[in-house]
Each structure stands twice: as C-alpha cells, then as structure tokens.
Amino acid sequence: MDDWTQTLGAVPLLLIAAGAIALILLLIIKFKVHAFITLVLVSLLTAFVAGIPTSAIAGEMVGGFGGTLGSVALLVALGAMLGRIVEYSGGARILAERFVEAFGEKRAPFALGIASLILGFPMFFDAGLIMMLPIIFAIARRVSKNNVLLFGIPAAAAFSVMHVFLPPHPGPVTAIEAFNANIGVVMLVGLIIVFPVWYVSGYLWGKFVAARHSLVVPALFGDIDEDQPSNPPKVSTVILLLLLPMVLIFLNTGLSTLGSMGTIDVTQTWAQVLILLGNSPIALLITVIVATIVLGWRRGENGTALEKVIDSALGPIASVVLITGAGGMFGAVLRASGIGDALADTLSDLGMPVIVAAYLIAVILRLAQGSATVALVTAAGLVAPAVMAGDFSVLQVAAITLATAAGSVFAGHVNDSGFWLVGRLMGMDVKTTLKTWTIQQTIESLLAFALVLVVYGIGALL
C-alpha cells in the first residue's frame, strides 16, 4: 500500500462510497442480511471497485477490523461484566429507585443526562456509555420498560458532546495543538456551548424519538432475575463504584493534557503508572475487580456463582462487538481508498472563510470514512496553515477549533463503528438507529457550529 497511489478522482470515489453505503442499507433493511456479513462483504466489494491492490485488500480489512476491536472489545466486555455484577447484586435496581425518588419520573431523563455530562468530562464516549448502561436500563425499567430511548439518547448524547468539544479528550486536544489555540479559551467556550447543544440534541430529541419509537429495554447483561437479592448494596456503594473509573480515567486524560502543555514531565515513572491505570480498559478492569469483591465476596457470594454471573454477561454482547468491528473495517477500507483526502483537497481550494472551510471539510471527511477522530485530525491539518497565516484573535481561533470538532461528529452512519455500538447496545435495528442516533449527531453538529459562529463573530469585534 505504501507505493500505491489512487488514480480515481473525487467524483468517482464519492460515487463508490455512496453506492457502498446504499448497498449496505439495502441488504440489511430490505433483504434482512445479517449486519456483520453485510459489512464484511461490502467492504470487500468496495476495496475491489476503488482499485485498492488485491494483495493489500485482506490486510486493510483485517487491520480495520482489529484496530476497532482493540479498544471496543475490551470496553464492551468489561462494561458488560460490570453491568451484570451491579444488576445481579441488586445495586442497579436500588440506585434506580433512589434516583427516581429523588428526581421524579418526569425529571429522571434530564437528571440522568446531567449526570452523564459530569461523568463525560474525563471519560471517553464509549467507556462512559458502557459504564452507565446498567443504570440507564434499570431506570428505564423502573419507569417504563418500553422507553429505553427516553433515557438512553440523553445519556449517550451527553457523553458525545463532552467527548467532541472539551479537552482533555483527544480530538479537541489534537485540534488545539494543530491550530496553536489557547486551551483555556477553548475549554471556556466549550463549557458554554455543551449544555445548550446537549439540551436540544440529547434531552429534547430523546423525548421526541421516545414518543415515536417504543423499544423494550434490552437484556444486554443477561436475563434479569425477578428474585432480587434481599441484601442489596447501599446506594452510596454503587455510586462510589461508578465514580471509580471516572477518577482513574481523569488521571490519564488530565496528566496527558498537562504533559502536552509542558506543565509536568509525563516521562517520570509515577506519571506513567497513573496514566496506565487511567487507560479506559485498565480502569474498567480495576472497577470490575473491585465490584466483584465489594458486590460479590463481601456480600457472601461464592466464587463459582460469581464466575457464572460474569460469564453470562459475555454472550449477549458478542454480536455487538463483531458488528462494531465490521463497521470499523468498512470505514478503514474507505480511508484506504483515499476518498476523504480527495474530497477534502477539492473543498479546501474553494476559497471560503476559514471557519466554514474547517467545518465543511470535517463534515465531508466524517461522511466519507466514518471516524470522527480521523475527520477532526485531517481537517485540522488541512486548515492549520490558513489559521496560522490569518490575523485571528484568540477567541476566533478557539471558535475555529470547535467548528472543526463540530464537523467531525456530523451524521454518524453505517461506516462509523460508533453508530453500530450505540444502535446494538440499545437494541435498535439499522433503520431506527438512522432515525434516532444519526439525526441526533446531525443536530449536535449543526447547533454547535451555529453557536461557535456567534462566538467567532464576537471575537472579530473584540
């Protein structure tokens, strides 16, 4: 692949990508072909049609599949184990009851979304969502077993907006470095926009779709026993357990950000150890071990019973993991075809305002190849020279940074592994995921861009 150059232009590559996406939707929605088989098959056909060397096709497909599974499989498996232990101990039920008592059934989705915003500050999107799922499902069952979207969409959207717009998450940090933006100003502007963006695209949109799509809470963590334990853990114990991975992950993201700013030396042993412990899979592993001890052994459960409980969590998530990996494979094939680079190069030559160009390039890259991180990093790299050469204020550069981030989250669909992760975890089929999650991501992107445009205008007046 290193010595291969794509000879097709932007228009043929765009048609190939559009045809591949249409074929995926046709096979899954119309002909009911399993999503995993469909994604693998269409990835193979797309690679052939796009002209990727035959000898490299298998490597690109396996690399894309494995690259996605490297993080997703660990997070989903450990998250499912944690969720099953919390569910089995009665902790999820007792926390859900206390939560609904404190906020009421009508305010519960809003309160759950606010809690997810707070947890999402240090936690990556997928890790945060996995960790919150047992609580989301338990509260949904407590209020209405057919209303999972009423609670799932606001919580997932909360983790999404925090991941996309606020340091110390890797996307905005990378854009900050590319544009030489002031991290404090980006943080301040990001904090201002995340609540209204979440309120509209997460809370209000969640209420809207829940009224139109009735979805039973999935049994992701195994069958729910009707006979809950007579000695459930304290609410405070469950809350502290859920806060543990947040604190550990904050060590990772916080120290990494301070290191990139030159505030601390992250090569020192103590920093390396804390960063390792705060890596998302390691943090969840530690939390699962602590949950096994606190919610299992200390409550009188024996090893064999706990082993069976943990093992029962893995079966239901096998399909989620494989389909998410196949979605990553399809995105990797599209990236290898060069479609994103060709479209971005074409768009960057149109001479539009820098903030608009940054947003649109990120949108095109996102739609073309699926990965929000790749879209953000590539768009930032293409626009950075224009930002450096322009006479922009500190506030304007922060707005450009966040505009690029907003573009990178636009309309996640079948070439985005996150699309499959959210859809399958919440028990949605492809059509429902498109109608709910894809539109949520679109609203999030457009509203955030509109808000940062206002900030950009204010920066021009100062």
Summary of the structure (lengths in Angstrom):
residues: 462
radius of gyration: 22.1
end to end distance: 48.8
largest distance: 68.5
contacts: 1744
relative contact order: 0.15
helix: 79%
strand: 0%
